[in-house]
Protein backbone atom coordinates (compact mmCIF):
# COMPACT_ATOMS: atom_id res chain seq x y z
CA UNK A 1 0.00 0.00 0.00
CA UNK A 2 1.49 3.31 -1.07
CA UNK A 3 0.33 6.94 -1.21
CA UNK A 4 1.13 7.68 -4.82
CA UNK A 5 -0.54 9.46 -7.74
CA UNK A 6 -2.45 7.76 -10.47
CA UNK A 7 -0.37 5.88 -13.03
CA UNK A 8 -1.51 5.17 -16.57
CA UNK A 9 0.03 1.68 -16.67
CA UNK A 10 -2.12 0.23 -13.90
CA UNK A 11 -5.77 -0.02 -12.95
CA UNK A 12 -5.78 2.09 -9.79
CA UNK A 13 -8.81 2.25 -7.52
CA UNK A 14 -9.03 4.23 -4.32
CA UNK A 15 -12.00 2.59 -2.66
CA UNK A 16 -12.92 -1.08 -2.17
CA UNK A 17 -16.31 -0.67 -3.83
CA UNK A 18 -14.69 0.59 -7.03
CA UNK A 19 -12.68 -2.61 -7.35
CA UNK A 20 -15.88 -4.47 -8.24
CA UNK A 21 -15.01 -7.53 -6.12
CA UNK A 22 -18.35 -9.16 -6.93
CA UNK A 23 -17.03 -9.84 -10.44
CA UNK A 24 -14.12 -11.88 -9.08
CA UNK A 25 -14.56 -15.55 -8.33
CA UNK A 26 -13.10 -16.82 -5.06
CA UNK A 27 -9.43 -17.80 -5.37
CA UNK A 28 -8.83 -21.46 -6.23
CA UNK A 29 -7.99 -23.87 -3.47
CA UNK A 30 -4.20 -23.80 -3.04
CA UNK A 31 -2.38 -26.90 -4.15
CA UNK A 32 -0.38 -29.07 -1.77
CA UNK A 33 2.89 -27.71 -0.45
CA UNK A 34 5.81 -28.35 -2.78
CA UNK A 35 3.69 -28.51 -5.93
CA UNK A 36 5.94 -28.07 -8.94
CA UNK A 37 5.51 -24.89 -10.98
CA UNK A 38 5.25 -25.63 -14.69
CA UNK A 39 3.81 -23.55 -17.53
CA UNK A 40 1.84 -25.56 -20.09
CA UNK A 41 2.76 -23.53 -23.15
CA UNK A 42 3.47 -25.40 -26.39
CA UNK A 43 5.99 -22.88 -27.73
CA UNK A 44 7.84 -22.69 -24.42
CA UNK A 45 7.99 -26.48 -24.03
CA UNK A 46 9.34 -26.82 -27.58
CA UNK A 47 12.00 -24.14 -26.92
CA UNK A 48 13.02 -25.87 -23.69
CA UNK A 49 13.38 -29.20 -25.49
CA UNK A 50 15.46 -27.54 -28.23
CA UNK A 51 17.71 -26.01 -25.55
CA UNK A 52 18.42 -29.40 -24.01
CA UNK A 53 18.94 -30.97 -27.45
CA UNK A 54 21.54 -28.34 -28.41
CA UNK A 55 23.44 -28.78 -25.15
CA UNK A 56 23.41 -32.57 -25.55
CA UNK A 57 24.56 -32.22 -29.18
CA UNK A 58 27.52 -30.13 -28.01
CA UNK A 59 28.20 -32.77 -25.36
CA UNK A 60 28.22 -35.51 -28.03
CA UNK A 61 30.59 -33.66 -30.37
CA UNK A 62 32.99 -32.60 -27.60
CA UNK A 63 33.21 -36.11 -26.13
CA UNK A 64 32.98 -38.47 -29.10
CA UNK A 65 34.56 -36.32 -31.82
CA UNK A 66 37.27 -34.41 -29.96
CA UNK A 67 38.14 -35.78 -26.51
CA UNK A 68 37.67 -39.56 -26.41
CA UNK A 69 39.63 -40.25 -29.64
CA UNK A 70 42.57 -38.28 -28.25
CA UNK A 71 45.43 -40.20 -26.65
CA UNK A 72 46.52 -37.18 -24.68
CA UNK A 73 44.67 -38.32 -21.57
CA UNK A 74 45.54 -35.30 -19.47
CA UNK A 75 44.12 -32.94 -22.12
CA UNK A 76 40.98 -35.08 -22.49
CA UNK A 77 40.34 -35.52 -18.77
CA UNK A 78 40.81 -31.86 -17.84
CA UNK A 79 38.67 -30.53 -20.68
CA UNK A 80 36.12 -33.32 -20.28
CA UNK A 81 35.60 -32.61 -16.58
CA UNK A 82 35.44 -28.85 -17.11
CA UNK A 83 32.99 -29.02 -20.03
CA UNK A 84 30.72 -31.57 -18.35
CA UNK A 85 30.68 -29.59 -15.11
CA UNK A 86 29.68 -26.40 -16.90
CA UNK A 87 27.06 -28.25 -18.99
CA UNK A 88 25.60 -29.87 -15.86
CA UNK A 89 25.37 -26.50 -14.09
CA UNK A 90 23.79 -24.93 -17.19
CA UNK A 91 21.08 -27.60 -17.41
CA UNK A 92 20.49 -27.51 -13.64
CA UNK A 93 20.09 -23.73 -13.80
CA UNK A 94 17.68 -24.16 -16.72
CA UNK A 95 15.55 -26.58 -14.70
CA UNK A 96 15.50 -24.28 -11.67
CA UNK A 97 14.57 -21.27 -13.81
CA UNK A 98 11.81 -23.26 -15.53
CA UNK A 99 10.33 -25.03 -12.50
CA UNK A 100 10.56 -22.25 -9.90
CA UNK A 101 7.59 -20.01 -9.20
CA UNK A 102 8.87 -16.63 -10.45
CA UNK A 103 6.77 -14.75 -7.91
CA UNK A 104 3.17 -15.28 -8.95
CA UNK A 105 0.53 -13.26 -7.12
CA UNK A 106 -2.34 -15.37 -5.68
CA UNK A 107 -4.98 -15.57 -8.39
CA UNK A 108 -8.48 -14.25 -7.77
CA UNK A 109 -7.80 -12.69 -4.36
CA UNK A 110 -9.58 -9.43 -5.23
CA UNK A 111 -12.69 -10.58 -3.36
CA UNK A 112 -14.85 -8.44 -1.13
CA UNK A 113 -13.70 -10.26 1.99
CA UNK A 114 -10.03 -9.87 1.18
CA UNK A 115 -10.38 -6.18 0.29
CA UNK A 116 -12.24 -5.51 3.54
CA UNK A 117 -9.52 -7.32 5.46
CA UNK A 118 -6.98 -4.83 4.11
CA UNK A 119 -8.67 -2.09 6.15
CA UNK A 120 -7.84 0.59 3.63
CA UNK A 121 -7.40 4.10 4.93
CA UNK A 122 -8.54 7.20 3.04
CA UNK A 123 -6.03 7.98 0.32
CA UNK A 124 -4.46 4.53 0.23
CA UNK A 125 -4.10 2.94 -3.18
CA UNK A 126 -4.43 -0.69 -4.24
CA UNK A 127 -3.94 -2.16 -7.70
CA UNK A 128 -6.28 -4.65 -9.28
CA UNK A 129 -5.45 -6.75 -12.32
CA UNK A 130 -8.60 -7.10 -14.43
CA UNK A 131 -7.19 -10.19 -16.18
CA UNK A 132 -6.44 -12.48 -13.26
CA UNK A 133 -8.63 -10.61 -10.74
CA UNK A 134 -5.85 -10.18 -8.21
CA UNK A 135 -4.74 -7.40 -5.92
CA UNK A 136 -1.50 -6.47 -7.66
CA UNK A 137 1.51 -5.58 -5.50
CA UNK A 138 3.74 -2.72 -6.54
CA UNK A 139 6.15 -3.57 -9.40
CA UNK A 140 4.08 -6.60 -10.43
CA UNK A 141 2.97 -7.10 -14.04
CA UNK A 142 0.60 -9.49 -15.75
CA UNK A 143 2.04 -12.17 -18.06
CA UNK A 144 -0.28 -13.25 -20.86
CA UNK A 145 1.52 -16.61 -21.20
CA UNK A 146 1.64 -17.56 -17.52
CA UNK A 147 -1.80 -15.93 -17.05
CA UNK A 148 -0.66 -14.58 -13.69
CA UNK A 149 0.69 -11.36 -12.22
CA UNK A 150 4.40 -11.77 -11.48
CA UNK A 151 6.30 -9.77 -8.86
CA UNK A 152 9.23 -7.83 -10.34
CA UNK A 153 8.62 -9.44 -13.72
CA UNK A 154 11.52 -8.79 -16.09
CA UNK A 155 10.25 -10.65 -19.16
CA UNK A 156 8.81 -13.99 -20.27
CA UNK A 157 11.53 -16.21 -21.73
CA UNK A 158 10.35 -19.05 -23.99
CA UNK A 159 13.78 -20.76 -23.71
CA UNK A 160 13.09 -21.49 -20.04
CA UNK A 161 9.31 -21.68 -20.56
CA UNK A 162 8.73 -19.31 -17.68
CA UNK A 163 8.73 -15.70 -16.60
CA UNK A 164 11.89 -14.21 -15.15
CA UNK A 165 10.78 -12.65 -11.88
CA UNK A 166 11.59 -12.06 -8.26
CA UNK A 167 12.12 -15.71 -7.27
CA UNK A 168 13.96 -17.19 -10.26
CA UNK A 169 16.07 -14.37 -11.68
CA UNK A 170 19.20 -15.83 -10.08
CA UNK A 171 18.73 -19.15 -11.90
CA UNK A 172 18.14 -17.40 -15.23
CA UNK A 173 21.33 -15.35 -14.82
CA UNK A 174 23.30 -18.52 -13.99
CA UNK A 175 21.78 -20.28 -17.00
CA UNK A 176 22.93 -17.54 -19.39
CA UNK A 177 26.38 -17.44 -17.76
CA UNK A 178 27.02 -21.18 -17.95
CA UNK A 179 25.72 -21.46 -21.52
CA UNK A 180 28.08 -18.64 -22.52
CA UNK A 181 30.99 -20.42 -20.79
CA UNK A 182 30.41 -23.82 -22.41
CA UNK A 183 29.96 -22.11 -25.79
CA UNK A 184 33.31 -20.35 -25.39
CA UNK A 185 34.99 -23.55 -24.16
CA UNK A 186 33.61 -25.55 -27.11
CA UNK A 187 34.80 -22.94 -29.62
CA UNK A 188 38.33 -23.01 -28.16
CA UNK A 189 38.47 -26.81 -28.32
CA UNK A 190 37.15 -26.82 -31.89
CA UNK A 191 39.86 -24.33 -32.88
CA UNK A 192 42.60 -26.55 -31.44
CA UNK A 193 41.06 -29.60 -33.06
CA UNK A 194 40.88 -28.01 -36.51
CA UNK A 195 44.48 -26.79 -36.34
CA UNK A 196 45.77 -30.17 -35.22
CA UNK A 197 43.81 -32.33 -37.61
CA UNK A 198 44.38 -30.19 -40.68
CA UNK A 199 48.12 -30.61 -40.23
CA UNK A 200 47.88 -34.31 -39.48
CA UNK A 201 45.24 -36.85 -40.52
CA UNK A 202 43.17 -34.71 -42.90
CA UNK A 203 46.21 -33.57 -44.92
CA UNK A 204 47.05 -37.24 -45.55
CA UNK A 205 43.45 -38.25 -46.31
CA UNK A 206 43.34 -39.65 -49.85
CA UNK A 207 46.92 -40.91 -49.88
CA UNK A 208 47.72 -44.59 -50.11
CA UNK A 209 48.14 -46.59 -46.95
CA UNK A 210 51.92 -46.53 -47.37
CA UNK A 211 51.87 -42.78 -48.00
CA UNK A 212 49.80 -42.11 -44.88
CA UNK A 213 52.13 -44.27 -42.80
CA UNK A 214 55.21 -42.44 -44.09
CA UNK A 215 53.56 -39.07 -43.45
CA UNK A 216 52.65 -40.01 -39.89
CA UNK A 217 56.17 -41.25 -39.16
CA UNK A 218 57.58 -37.96 -40.45
CA UNK A 219 55.09 -35.92 -38.39
CA UNK A 220 55.90 -37.90 -35.23
CA UNK A 221 59.60 -37.22 -35.69
CA UNK A 222 59.12 -33.56 -36.55
CA UNK A 223 56.48 -32.82 -33.86
CA UNK A 224 56.88 -35.11 -30.84
CA UNK A 225 54.58 -32.92 -28.69
CA UNK A 226 50.95 -33.01 -29.84
CA UNK A 227 47.56 -32.00 -28.52
CA UNK A 228 46.17 -35.42 -29.42
CA UNK A 229 47.07 -38.49 -31.41
CA UNK A 230 47.00 -38.72 -35.17
CA UNK A 231 43.62 -40.35 -34.80
CA UNK A 232 41.51 -37.15 -34.76
CA UNK A 233 38.05 -38.71 -34.72
CA UNK A 234 36.16 -41.96 -34.88
CA UNK A 235 34.31 -40.47 -37.87
CA UNK A 236 35.53 -39.79 -41.38
CA UNK A 237 37.10 -36.36 -42.01
CA UNK A 238 34.07 -35.01 -43.98
CA UNK A 239 31.65 -36.10 -41.23
CA UNK A 240 33.92 -34.69 -38.54
CA UNK A 241 34.18 -31.36 -40.35
CA UNK A 242 30.38 -31.11 -40.66
CA UNK A 243 29.87 -31.91 -36.96
CA UNK A 244 32.49 -29.37 -35.90
CA UNK A 245 31.16 -26.63 -38.19
CA UNK A 246 27.66 -27.12 -36.77
CA UNK A 247 29.09 -26.94 -33.25
CA UNK A 248 30.98 -23.76 -34.18
CA UNK A 249 27.80 -22.15 -35.50
CA UNK A 250 25.83 -23.18 -32.41
CA UNK A 251 28.58 -22.09 -30.03
CA UNK A 252 29.09 -18.71 -31.67
CA UNK A 253 25.36 -17.99 -31.84
CA UNK A 254 24.70 -18.88 -28.22
CA UNK A 255 27.87 -17.20 -26.97
CA UNK A 256 26.71 -13.89 -28.42
CA UNK A 257 23.06 -14.31 -27.39
CA UNK A 258 23.65 -15.47 -23.81
CA UNK A 259 26.48 -12.98 -23.22
CA UNK A 260 24.15 -10.13 -24.17
CA UNK A 261 21.37 -11.54 -21.98
CA UNK A 262 23.78 -12.00 -19.07
CA UNK A 263 24.98 -8.42 -19.39
CA UNK A 264 21.48 -6.96 -19.57
CA UNK A 265 20.33 -9.01 -16.58
CA UNK A 266 23.29 -7.94 -14.42
CA UNK A 267 22.69 -4.32 -15.43
CA UNK A 268 19.00 -4.68 -14.59
CA UNK A 269 19.84 -6.13 -11.17
CA UNK A 270 22.43 -3.44 -10.37
CA UNK A 271 20.04 -0.62 -11.30
CA UNK A 272 17.09 -2.38 -9.61
CA UNK A 273 14.92 -1.82 -12.65
CA UNK A 274 13.27 -4.67 -14.54
CA UNK A 275 13.14 -4.92 -18.32
CA UNK A 276 9.44 -4.02 -18.37
CA UNK A 277 10.02 -1.00 -16.13
CA UNK A 278 12.78 0.19 -18.46
CA UNK A 279 10.63 -0.39 -21.54
CA UNK A 280 7.63 1.45 -20.10
CA UNK A 281 9.81 4.09 -18.44
CA UNK A 282 7.85 3.72 -15.25
CA UNK A 283 8.37 6.26 -12.52
CA UNK A 284 10.68 4.98 -9.78
CA UNK A 285 8.67 4.68 -6.55
CA UNK A 286 10.87 2.36 -4.53
CA UNK A 287 13.88 2.96 -2.30
CA UNK A 288 17.19 3.27 -4.10
CA UNK A 289 19.90 0.86 -2.92
CA UNK A 290 23.54 0.30 -3.74
CA UNK A 291 24.50 -2.06 -6.56
CA UNK A 292 26.01 -4.52 -4.09
CA UNK A 293 22.78 -4.58 -2.08
CA UNK A 294 20.78 -5.18 -5.24
CA UNK A 295 23.02 -8.12 -6.17
CA UNK A 296 22.60 -9.64 -2.71
CA UNK A 297 18.83 -9.19 -2.98
CA UNK A 298 18.85 -11.52 -6.02
CA UNK A 299 21.68 -13.96 -5.22
CA UNK A 300 21.33 -14.04 -1.42
CA UNK A 301 22.89 -12.75 1.78
CA UNK A 302 25.81 -12.93 2.38
CA UNK A 303 28.20 -13.36 -0.56
CA UNK A 304 29.29 -17.01 -0.90
CA UNK A 305 29.96 -19.77 -3.41
CA UNK A 306 26.22 -20.37 -3.34
CA UNK A 307 25.88 -17.42 -5.71
CA UNK A 308 27.24 -19.65 -8.49
CA UNK A 309 25.16 -22.70 -7.53
CA UNK A 310 21.72 -23.36 -9.01
CA UNK A 311 21.02 -25.63 -6.02
CA UNK A 312 21.35 -22.85 -3.43
CA UNK A 313 18.10 -21.00 -2.84
CA UNK A 314 18.76 -17.27 -2.34
CA UNK A 315 18.35 -16.02 1.20
CA UNK A 316 17.45 -12.35 0.95
CA UNK A 317 17.98 -11.84 4.67
CA UNK A 318 17.53 -8.42 6.24
CA UNK A 319 18.44 -5.25 4.42
CA UNK A 320 21.19 -3.12 5.92
CA UNK A 321 19.91 0.48 6.21
CA UNK A 322 23.41 1.78 5.45
CA UNK A 323 23.14 0.24 1.97
CA UNK A 324 20.30 2.54 0.95
CA UNK A 325 21.23 5.52 -1.19
CA UNK A 326 19.70 8.80 -0.10
C-alpha positions, -999 to +999 in steps of 0.1 A: +000+000+000+015+033-011+003+069-012+011+077-048-005+095-077-024+078-105-004+059-130-015+052-166+000+017-167-021+002-139-058+000-129-058+021-098-088+023-075-090+042-043-120+026-027-129-011-022-163-007-038-147+006-070-127-026-073-159-045-082-150-075-061-184-092-069-170-098-104-141-119-091-146-155-083-131-168-051-094-178-054-088-215-062-080-239-035-042-238-030-024-269-042-004-291-018+029-277-005+058-284-028+037-285-059+059-281-089+055-249-110+052-256-147+038-235-175+018-256-201+028-235-232+035-254-264+060-229-277+078-227-244+080-265-240+093-268-276+120-241-269+130-259-237+134-292-255+155-275-282+177-260-255+184-294-240+189-310-274+215-283-284+234-288-251+234-326-256+246-322-292+275-301-280+282-328-254+282-355-280+306-337-304+330-326-276+332-361-261+330-385-291+346-363-318+373-344-300+381-358-265+377-396-264+396-402-296+426-383-283+454-402-266+465-372-247+447-383-216+455-353-195+441-329-221+410-351-225+403-355-188+408-319-178+387-305-207+361-333-203+356-326-166+354-288-171+330-290-200+307-316-184+307-296-151+297-264-169+271-282-190+256-299-159+254-265-141+238-249-172+211-276-174+205-275-136+201-237-138+177-242-167+155-266-147+155-243-117+146-213-138+118-233-155+103-250-125+106-223-099+076-200-092+089-166-105+068-147-079+032-153-089+005-133-071-023-154-057-050-156-084-085-142-078-078-127-044-096-094-052-127-106-034-149-084-011-137-103+020-100-099+012-104-062+003-122-055+035-095-073+055-070-048+041-087-021+061-078+006+036-074+041+049-085+072+030-060+080+003-045+045+002-041+029-032-044-007-042-039-022-077-063-046-093-054-067-123-086-071-144-072-102-162-064-125-133-086-106-107-058-102-082-047-074-059-015-065-077+015-056-055+037-027-065+062-036-094+041-066-104+030-071-140+006-095-157+020-122-181-003-132-209+015-166-212+016-176-175-018-159-170-007-146-137+007-114-122+044-118-115+063-098-089+092-078-103+086-094-137+115-088-161+102-107-192+088-140-203+115-162-217+104-191-240+138-208-237+131-215-200+093-217-206+087-193-177+087-157-166+119-142-151+108-126-119+116-121-083+121-157-073+140-172-103+161-144-117+192-158-101+187-191-119+181-174-152+213-153-148+233-185-140+218-203-170+229-175-194+264-174-178+270-212-179+257-215-215+281-186-225+310-204-208+304-238-224+300-221-258+333-204-254+350-235-242+336-255-271+348-229-296+383-230-282+385-268-283+372-268-319+399-243-329+426-265-314+411-296-331+409-280-365+445-268-363+458-302-352+438-323-376+444-302-407+481-306-402+479-343-395+452-368-405+432-347-429+462-336-449+470-372-456+435-382-463+433-396-498+469-409-499+477-446-501+481-466-469+519-465-474+519-428-480+498-421-449+521-443-428+552-424-441+536-391-435+527-400-399+562-413-392+576-380-405+551-359-384+559-379-352+596-372-357+591-336-365+565-328-339+569-351-308+546-329-287+509-330-298+476-320-285+462-354-294+471-385-314+470-387-352+436-403-348+415-372-348+381-387-347+362-420-349+343-405-379+355-398-414+371-364-420+341-350-440+317-361-412+339-347-385+342-314-404+304-311-407+299-319-370+325-294-359+312-266-382+277-271-368+291-269-333+310-238-342+278-222-355+258-232-324+286-221-300+291-187-317+254-180-318+247-189-282+279-172-270+267-139-284+231-143-274+237-155-238+265-130-232+242-101-242+214-115-220+238-120-191+250-084-194+215-070-196+203-090-166+233-079-144+227-043-154+190-047-146+198-061-112+224-034-104+200-006-113+171-024-096+149-018-127+133-047-145+131-049-183+094-040-184+100-010-161+128+002-185+106-004-215+076+014-201+098+041-184+078+037-152+084+063-125+107+050-098+087+047-065+109+024-045+139+030-023+172+033-041+199+009-029+235+003-037+245-021-066+260-045-041+228-046-021+208-052-052+230-081-062+226-096-027+188-092-030+188-115-060+217-140-052+213-140-014+229-128+018+258-129+024+282-134-006+293-170-009+300-198-034+262-204-033+259-174-057+272-196-085+252-227-075+217-234-090+210-256-060+214-229-034+181-210-028+188-173-023+184-160+012+175-124+009+180-118+047+175-084+062+184-053+044+212-031+059+199+005+062+234+018+054+231+002+020+203+025+009+212+055-012+197+088-001 
